[in-house]
Amino acid sequence: MKIAVIGKGGREQALVETLAASPCKPELYCHPGSDAIARTASIIPAKGFDELLQWMADNKVDLCVAGEESCLVKGEGIANRCAALGIPCWGPRKESAQLEASKEFAKEFLLRHRIPTGMAKAVAGYDEAVAAIGGQYPTVLKFDGLAAGKGVAVCPDAVSAEAFLKEVFIDKRFGEGRMLVEEFLTGPEISIFGAICDDKYLILCPARDYKRLQDGDAGPNTGGMGAVASRQLVSAEVLKQIEETIVAPTVKGLQQDGLPYRGFLYFGLMLTPQGPKVIEYNCRFGDPECEAVMPLLRGDLATFCLEGAKGNFQPGLIDFADDWSVCCILASAGYPASSHSGDLISGLNECAARVFHCGTKKTADGWVTAGGRVLAIVAQGPTLEAARTAAHAEAAKVDFPGSQRRSDIAYKNM
């Protein structure tokens, strides 16, 4: 079996290594890949989207796995292009991926299908946004399009709201686009992952990520500074409620709206006093949650994804260990406002945990930083205490100039 994974970060490395561990022993390729991924998968020699599709067709790839979100909506969408070439793709078509690509589309979908979520108003400009906020704080502001996990701001006051509105509508940090002014919800957050195949689904191992840069959920929003995952993270009662009120209605809604879906679907939820509510959808695995969840997966992920992409849903092919898994992210100097590249990383040889490379490069001198989030240090254990103690201890062994790391991952909200 030949599998091509699309992406280049720690999430894709986690997927590649888990696919490689499948009993069927697939032949793995990746685009654009990274120096770290190249240790497990061959890098596809393509310079662009068209060359990538042609290479997959010429080399008779059996399955395409969409790791990162941009490929799902770029151009015609990679799943759409794969379908035209007869290549099964584990990842939704472009029209369905609008659940992530457009916050406004997702909110309308949620309200139309009566899936619990916060109320929101779509706005097209600065003054309209200020009027929609109406002086009510805290408020949540969401850029409508893709923003690499940085297009959402929880604003406690007018100063923070105006600063974000300036980024969106004046500086155009994320490009052209509208915005949602959304109701502020309270409660612990949880990430639920579903494997969706048409009208069928499997709920995977739950996780919780940590968006803010600094301990205590302080500092700016990031793409994620760590995660904890376990089947014990939420009670059976809460998980059943999530399935009945959110997951099942979402799958039914996709069918009713004629939105074909085969792939991972991320449900970002808030466990409010009124019950679980949807904050957002992502049409792929979360990052860094994927780095925490994949080491817990047991079974044949490669065959599961291939058969699912062909419409043959086989949930019995995979399962998850009952252990806990904790992921600590090491970010570069200046992140998230900027990133620093070329800083030499030390301590990797001493680290006994799993290490996924989010943004690194291999040089003659060793591994160096090459992005905002640099490394994901991940450890497992039979208890939460064992997993988080190991993850933090091993992460402390790795360092580089300007390294940023939270010390409360898997401690807060547990």
C-alpha positions in Angstrom: 0.0 0.0 0.0 1.3 3.4 -1.0 0.2 6.3 1.2 0.9 10.0 0.6 0.6 12.3 3.7 0.1 16.0 3.0 1.8 18.4 5.5 5.1 19.2 7.1 4.7 19.6 10.9 4.6 17.6 14.1 1.0 16.5 13.4 2.1 15.0 10.1 5.1 13.3 11.6 2.8 11.8 14.3 0.5 10.5 11.5 3.3 9.2 9.4 4.9 7.3 12.3 1.5 5.8 13.4 0.7 4.8 9.8 4.2 3.2 9.5 3.4 1.1 12.6 0.4 -0.4 10.9 0.6 -4.2 10.4 0.2 -3.8 6.7 3.6 -2.0 6.6 2.6 0.7 4.0 5.1 2.5 1.7 5.0 6.1 3.0 5.5 9.4 1.2 5.0 13.0 2.3 4.7 16.5 0.8 6.1 18.9 1.4 7.5 17.0 4.4 10.4 17.9 6.6 13.9 16.6 7.5 12.4 14.8 10.5 9.6 13.2 8.5 12.1 12.1 5.9 13.5 9.6 8.4 10.2 7.6 8.0 8.7 8.7 4.7 10.1 9.5 1.3 9.7 13.2 0.4 7.6 13.6 -2.8 9.7 15.7 -5.4 6.9 18.1 -6.4 7.1 21.9 -6.5 3.4 22.6 -6.5 -0.1 21.3 -6.1 -0.4 20.2 -9.8 2.9 18.4 -9.7 1.9 16.7 -6.5 -1.3 15.3 -8.0 0.5 14.2 -11.1 3.2 12.5 -9.1 0.6 10.6 -7.1 -1.2 9.5 -10.2 2.0 8.4 -12.0 3.3 6.5 -8.9 -0.1 4.8 -8.4 -0.6 6.0 -4.8 -3.3 4.0 -3.0 -4.3 6.6 -0.5 -3.9 10.4 0.2 -4.1 11.5 3.8 -4.7 15.2 4.3 -2.8 16.4 7.3 -3.0 20.2 7.2 -6.1 22.3 6.6 -4.9 24.4 3.7 -4.7 21.6 1.2 -8.4 20.9 1.7 -9.5 24.3 0.4 -6.6 25.3 -1.8 -7.7 25.5 -5.5 -10.3 22.9 -6.1 -9.3 21.1 -2.9 -7.0 18.0 -2.7 -9.9 15.6 -2.0 -11.8 16.8 -5.1 -8.7 16.5 -7.2 -7.9 13.1 -5.9 -11.5 11.9 -6.7 -11.0 13.1 -10.3 -7.9 10.9 -10.5 -9.5 7.9 -8.8 -7.2 8.2 -5.7 -9.0 7.6 -2.3 -8.5 10.5 0.0 -8.9 10.5 3.8 -10.0 14.1 4.1 -13.2 15.9 3.1 -14.0 17.6 -0.1 -13.6 21.4 -0.4 -17.4 22.1 -0.1 -17.4 20.2 3.2 -14.2 21.6 4.5 -15.9 25.0 4.6 -16.9 23.9 8.1 -13.3 25.0 9.0 -12.4 27.4 6.3 -15.4 29.7 7.1 -16.4 30.4 10.7 -19.6 32.0 9.3 -20.4 28.9 7.3 -19.9 26.7 10.3 -22.0 28.9 12.6 -24.9 28.8 10.1 -24.6 25.0 9.9 -24.7 24.7 13.7 -27.7 26.9 14.1 -29.5 25.3 11.1 -29.2 21.9 12.6 -29.8 23.0 16.2 -26.5 21.9 17.5 -25.5 23.6 20.7 -23.2 26.6 20.2 -22.8 30.3 21.2 -24.8 32.9 19.4 -22.9 35.1 16.9 -23.2 38.0 14.4 -21.2 38.2 11.2 -19.6 41.6 10.4 -17.7 43.0 7.5 -15.8 46.0 9.0 -14.3 47.7 12.0 -17.2 50.0 12.9 -19.8 47.2 12.3 -17.8 45.0 14.7 -17.7 47.6 17.4 -21.5 48.1 17.1 -22.1 44.3 17.3 -20.0 44.1 20.5 -22.1 46.8 21.9 -19.8 47.3 24.9 -20.5 43.8 26.2 -17.3 42.1 27.5 -15.8 39.6 27.5 -16.5 38.9 23.9 -15.1 36.4 21.3 -13.9 37.6 17.9 -13.2 35.1 15.1 -11.8 35.8 11.7 -13.9 34.0 9.2 -11.2 32.3 7.2 -8.2 30.1 7.9 -5.6 31.7 10.2 -3.3 28.9 11.4 -5.0 28.8 14.8 -4.4 32.5 15.4 -7.6 34.0 14.1 -9.6 33.9 17.4 -9.4 36.4 20.2 -11.1 36.2 23.6 -11.3 39.9 24.5 -11.9 40.9 28.2 -12.2 44.6 27.4 -12.5 47.3 24.7 -8.7 47.7 24.5 -8.0 44.1 23.6 -11.0 44.0 21.2 -9.9 47.1 19.3 -6.4 45.8 19.0 -7.6 42.6 17.4 -10.1 44.5 15.2 -7.1 46.6 14.0 -5.2 43.4 13.1 -8.1 42.1 11.1 -9.7 45.1 9.3 -6.8 47.6 9.1 -3.6 45.7 9.2 -5.3 42.7 7.4 -3.0 40.2 9.2 -5.0 37.3 7.9 -6.0 38.8 4.5 -9.4 39.8 3.3 -12.3 38.4 5.2 -15.3 38.9 7.5 -15.5 38.3 11.2 -17.8 36.7 13.8 -18.6 38.6 17.0 -19.5 35.6 19.2 -21.0 35.0 22.6 -18.5 34.4 25.4 -18.9 30.9 26.8 -17.5 29.6 30.1 -16.3 26.2 31.2 -13.4 23.8 30.5 -12.6 23.1 26.8 -12.3 19.6 25.3 -11.3 18.4 21.9 -13.3 15.5 20.5 -12.1 13.8 17.3 -14.4 11.8 15.0 -13.5 9.6 12.1 -16.4 10.2 9.7 -17.3 8.0 6.7 -20.5 9.2 5.1 -23.3 8.5 7.6 -21.1 6.5 10.0 -18.6 7.7 12.6 -16.2 6.6 15.3 -15.4 8.9 18.3 -11.6 8.7 18.9 -9.6 9.5 22.0 -10.5 12.9 23.6 -7.9 15.5 24.2 -7.5 19.0 25.6 -5.1 21.6 24.2 -3.7 24.8 25.7 -3.9 27.8 23.4 -2.3 30.6 25.4 1.4 31.2 25.3 2.1 31.4 29.0 1.3 29.6 32.2 -2.2 30.1 33.7 -3.6 30.8 30.2 -2.0 34.2 30.1 -0.4 35.9 27.1 -1.4 35.8 23.4 -3.3 33.1 21.6 -1.2 30.5 19.8 -1.6 27.5 17.6 -1.3 25.4 20.7 1.4 25.1 23.5 0.6 21.6 24.6 -2.1 18.9 25.0 -3.3 16.1 27.2 -5.1 13.0 25.9 -6.9 10.0 27.4 -10.0 8.0 27.1 -10.4 8.9 30.8 -10.4 12.7 30.1 -14.2 12.9 30.1 -16.8 10.7 31.8 -18.9 8.2 29.9 -22.0 10.2 30.7 -20.5 13.5 29.3 -19.2 11.7 26.2 -22.6 10.2 25.6 -24.2 13.6 25.8 -21.6 15.0 23.4 -22.3 12.1 20.9 -26.1 12.5 21.1 -26.3 16.4 21.0 -23.3 17.2 18.8 -21.5 14.4 17.0 -24.5 12.5 15.7 -26.4 15.7 14.7 -23.3 16.9 12.8 -23.0 13.8 10.8 -26.7 13.8 10.1 -26.5 17.5 9.1 -23.7 16.8 6.7 -25.8 14.2 5.0 -28.9 16.4 4.9 -26.9 19.3 3.4 -25.3 17.1 0.7 -21.8 17.6 2.1 -19.7 14.4 1.5 -17.4 13.7 4.4 -14.7 11.0 4.7 -11.9 11.9 7.1 -11.1 13.2 10.6 -13.4 15.9 12.1 -12.4 17.9 15.1 -15.0 19.2 17.5 -13.7 22.0 19.7 -16.1 22.1 22.6 -16.8 24.1 25.7 -18.3 22.2 28.6 -20.6 25.0 29.8 -23.0 25.0 32.8 -25.8 24.4 30.2 -24.0 21.5 28.6 -21.4 20.9 25.9 -21.4 23.5 23.1 -19.4 23.7 19.9 -16.7 26.4 19.7 -15.4 25.4 16.3 -14.9 22.6 13.8 -11.6 21.6 12.2 -11.7 19.3 9.2 -8.5 17.4 10.1 -6.7 16.3 13.2 -5.9 19.0 15.7 -2.3 20.1 16.3 -0.8 19.6 18.9 -3.6 17.2 20.0 -2.6 14.7 17.3 0.9 14.4 18.8 -0.7 13.4 22.1 -3.4 11.1 20.7 -1.4 9.1 18.1 0.9 7.4 20.5 -2.2 5.9 22.2 -3.6 4.4 19.0 -3.5 0.7 18.6 -4.3 -1.3 15.4 -4.1 -0.7 11.7 -4.5 3.0 11.0 -3.4 2.6 7.4 -6.0 0.1 6.4 -8.6 2.0 8.5 -8.0 5.2 6.6 -7.8 3.5 3.2 -11.1 1.6 3.6 -12.8 4.6 5.1 -11.7 6.8 2.2 -13.3 4.2 -0.2 -16.5 4.2 1.8 -15.9 1.0 3.6 -16.1 1.9 7.3 -14.2 -0.5 9.6 -14.1 0.9 13.1 -12.8 -2.4 14.6 -9.4 -1.8 12.9 -8.3 0.7 15.5 -8.5 1.3 19.3 -6.8 3.4 22.0 -4.8 2.4 25.0 -6.3 3.4 28.4 -3.1 5.3 29.3 -2.6 9.1 29.5 -0.5 11.1 27.0 0.9 14.6 27.6 2.5 16.8 24.9 4.7 19.9 25.8 5.4 22.3 23.0 8.7 24.2 22.7 8.3 27.4 20.7 10.9 29.7 19.3 11.8 33.2 20.4 9.2 35.8 19.4 6.4 33.3 18.9 3.5 33.9 18.2 4.0 37.4 16.8 7.1 36.1 14.9 9.4 33.2 14.9 13.2 32.7 15.0 15.1 30.3 12.8 18.6 28.9 12.9 18.9 28.5 16.7 20.8 25.3 17.5 18.8 22.8 19.6 20.5 21.0 22.4 19.5 18.0 24.6 17.6 15.9 22.0 19.9 13.0 22.5 19.2 13.0 26.2 15.4 13.2 25.8 13.8 9.8 26.4 10.3 10.9 25.3 8.7 10.8 21.9 9.8 13.9 19.9 7.8 15.3 17.0 9.4 18.1 15.0 7.0 21.0 14.3 9.4 23.4 12.8 13.1 22.3 12.6 15.8 21.8 10.0 18.8 19.4 10.0 22.2 21.0 9.5 25.8 19.9 9.7 25.9 21.2 13.2 22.6 19.5 14.3 19.0 20.3 14.5 18.0 24.0 14.4 14.8 25.9 14.8 12.8 26.7 11.6 9.4 27.9 12.7 7.2 29.2 15.5 6.4 26.0 17.3 9.6 23.9 17.1 9.2 20.6 19.0 6.5 18.5 20.6 7.8 16.4 23.5 5.3 13.7 24.3 5.2 11.1 27.1 2.7 8.4 28.2 1.9 6.8 31.5 -0.7 4.7 33.2 -1.8 7.7 35.3 -2.1 11.4 34.6 0.5 12.2 37.2 3.0 9.7 35.6 2.5 11.1 32.0 2.7 14.8 32.9 5.7 14.3 35.2 7.6 12.5 32.4 6.6 14.9 29.7 7.7 18.0 31.6 10.9 16.3 32.9 11.9 15.2 29.4 11.0 18.6 27.8 13.2 20.3 30.3 16.2 18.5 28.9 15.8 20.2 25.5 16.7 23.8 24.9 17.6 26.5 22.4 18.1 30.3 22.5 14.8 32.0 23.3 12.9 28.7 23.9 9.4 29.2 25.3 7.5 26.4 27.1 4.5 26.3 29.5 5.1 24.5 32.8 1.4 23.9 33.5 0.4 21.6 30.6 -1.9 18.9 31.9 -2.1 20.5 35.4 -4.6 23.3 34.7 -8.3 22.3 34.3 -7.6 18.7 35.3 
